[in-house]
Amino acid sequence: MDNINLTNSEWYVLDCLWENSPMTVMELVAALGERPGWAKSTTITTLRRMEAKGLVLCQTLGRTKHYSPSVRKDQAVRGETRSFLDKVYQGSVGLMVSAMAQDKSLSREEINQLYEILRKAEEGET
């Protein structure tokens, strides 16, 4: 699954499933119930949509459905990062880093991390 585009609700569900899966509807309802505006019906509707999109797998054991993620977290993160870059910075990592640096929001530690990431990329270690 290359082009992963998740809604906030789908992120919430997948975060739970990446942390602990498989989970039943009721386990997800309990885990997600702390979020404002989140109800059992929201969980069921979101799971149904996610199953149709191929984001979760459902296995029925007896009368209980158990859900697992069908996408890895790193895949979803990469897809969302690419979508964000394309939407906000026309796909340019340079423009994004430049905007952050001009805003003075990068700490010395973050700058050092960027240097290390770039060094690895240059050496083909990514």
Disulfide bonds with the S-S distance in Angstrom:
none
